[in-house]
Amino acid sequence: MESMTVTIEKIVSGGYGFVRLSEEKVVFVPFSLPGEELEIALFDQKKNYAFGKILEIKKPSPQRIASLCPLFGTCGGCQFQMTDYPTQLIHKKFIIEESVRRIAKLDVPVNDPIPADNPFFYRNKGSFQVFGTQELGYCKPGTTVPFAIESCPIMEEAINAKIADFLQDPSERAKLAGMKALVIRSNNLGETINSTIKRDFFMEETAGLQFRVDVDTFFQVNRSIIPKWLEYIKTLILKHDNVGQGLLDLYSGVGTISQYLAPHFEQVVGIEVNKTLVDNGNKVPQINKIDNARFIVADASRFFDYGLKYDTVIINPPRKGISRGMVKTLSEAKPEVIIYSSCNPDTFSRDIRHLSESGYNIDEIQPFDMFPQTQHSEVVGVLYLK
Ligand SMILES: C[S@@+](CC[C@H](N)C(=O)[O-])C[C@H]1O[C@@H](n2cnc3c(N)ncnc32)[C@H](O)[C@@H]1O
């Protein structure tokens, strides 16, 4: 393997340290920090880029710290444990600014990220490989080769306690026989459910609302930041005068966003493709004392078929973002306000560019650090009709 000494210039999308070797070639170095002088070995070489494995840290960054997890670097789950939490937020903001500048090509300010309450032990859902004699683990980055874990410092304590049960209690371990993967989920009461019991569910409380959550369907993974995220979205919407009639929540999941906003609208409709999420969404409005919200199983891009009038649309799609067809439908529907919340700043930037070309303005972008220690961020932008 070719090796060389480099100095890291900046952190880029994916959480990689970035070095430009020449006009034609750049290198991405995982687990590195700006200003660090490193001996690296190049791997996965392509014409215009390669990746670099750190062989020796010749000059460490003053922001480099010892990672909490002994498997950091072996495991692909976290990218930023080599630095303190405030520094992680600085790099996340920079990555988002670069996306907006490079992909959206818009001059929109990115605010400082809203931090998580807990930079560790925050995830309420873990997905683990089951292998060997019912070991639990993760896969090495970019491979299907599992390695064993006994706990994970980004999982809530209740999930780590349940992992210990599976590993130490023979009757629990026996339940893993024949399984290839295990999902464990925890709620605000510290209860857990796991995928050894099919279709198991529990109630989860956040932002003063109850949600019915299944073991293996979507729910936001960082409970403590949800109230701040929802309150920010609410404030953005209520700043606009012509809203309050209809709210359409596209990619609605169990209706986390729309149930929080329902008291401010006459009617609320969520559209979600997963039937289990829709069923769960429709079971709780009564518990939350909401009588104007309903959830429909459908592809989000078919929202016109429901013929309702909406002044406000929320979009919170999966990582791939929204299609050009969805942009076109939105630009024909012309809601006053579109709130776009995304866990992928790159597809978010692409989509806000298309929406801004279709008649919408955007004033600011607010990141929320829902995923500490990792390169991921949630970003929120409000688009309003020009
Ligand atoms: C990031 S989650 C957001 C869920 C919800 N807004 C929340 O906060 O819990 C994205 C959701 O989009 C749903 N989804 C994916 N493709 C879809 C489509 N084409 N139409 C409707 N929903 C879709 C997924 O099932 C998932 O629940």
The ligand as an SDF file (V2000), in Angstrom:
LIG
                    3D

 27 29  0  0  0  0  0  0  0  0999 V2000
  -37.3990   10.0950    8.3300 C   0  0  0  0  0  0  0  0  0  0  0  0
  -38.8690    9.1640    8.5470 S   0  0  0  0  0  0  0  0  0  0  0  0
  -39.9150   10.4360    9.1750 C   0  0  0  0  0  0  0  0  0  0  0  0
  -41.1000    9.9960    9.9710 C   0  0  0  0  0  0  0  0  0  0  0  0
  -41.8340   11.0610   10.7700 C   0  0  0  0  0  0  0  0  0  0  0  0
  -41.8740   12.3490   10.1340 N   0  0  0  0  0  0  0  0  0  0  0  0
  -41.3000   11.1580   12.1720 C   0  0  0  0  0  0  0  0  0  0  0  0
  -40.8080   12.2320   12.5550 O   0  0  0  0  0  0  0  0  0  0  0  0
  -41.3900   10.1720   12.9070 O   0  0  0  0  0  0  0  0  0  0  0  0
  -39.3650    8.9330    6.9020 C   0  0  0  0  0  0  0  0  0  0  0  0
  -40.6600    8.1590    6.7400 C   0  0  0  0  0  0  0  0  0  0  0  0
  -40.9960    8.1540    5.3480 O   0  0  0  0  0  0  0  0  0  0  0  0
  -41.6870    6.9420    5.0560 C   0  0  0  0  0  0  0  0  0  0  0  0
  -41.6720    6.8110    3.5850 N   0  0  0  0  0  0  0  0  0  0  0  0
  -40.6490    6.3830    2.7920 C   0  0  0  0  0  0  0  0  0  0  0  0
  -41.0000    6.4920    1.4970 N   0  0  0  0  0  0  0  0  0  0  0  0
  -42.2650    6.9960    1.4530 C   0  0  0  0  0  0  0  0  0  0  0  0
  -43.1550    7.3540    0.4010 C   0  0  0  0  0  0  0  0  0  0  0  0
  -42.7970    7.1990   -0.8610 N   0  0  0  0  0  0  0  0  0  0  0  0
  -44.3480    7.8690    0.7140 N   0  0  0  0  0  0  0  0  0  0  0  0
  -44.7220    8.0210    2.0170 C   0  0  0  0  0  0  0  0  0  0  0  0
  -43.9150    7.6980    3.0680 N   0  0  0  0  0  0  0  0  0  0  0  0
  -42.6960    7.2050    2.7860 C   0  0  0  0  0  0  0  0  0  0  0  0
  -40.9090    5.9060    5.8630 C   0  0  0  0  0  0  0  0  0  0  0  0
  -41.6930    4.7540    6.0800 O   0  0  0  0  0  0  0  0  0  0  0  0
  -40.6120    6.6950    7.1540 C   0  0  0  0  0  0  0  0  0  0  0  0
  -41.6120    6.4720    8.1110 O   0  0  0  0  0  0  0  0  0  0  0  0
  1  2  1  0
  2  3  1  0
  2 10  1  0
  3  4  1  0
  4  5  1  0
  5  6  1  0
  5  7  1  0
  7  8  2  0
  7  9  1  0
 10 11  1  0
 11 12  1  0
 11 26  1  0
 12 13  1  0
 13 14  1  0
 13 24  1  0
 14 15  1  0
 14 23  1  0
 15 16  2  0
 16 17  1  0
 17 18  1  0
 17 23  2  0
 18 19  1  0
 18 20  2  0
 20 21  1  0
 21 22  2  0
 22 23  1  0
 24 25  1  0
 24 26  1  0
 26 27  1  0
M  CHG  2   2   1   9  -1
M  END
$$$$
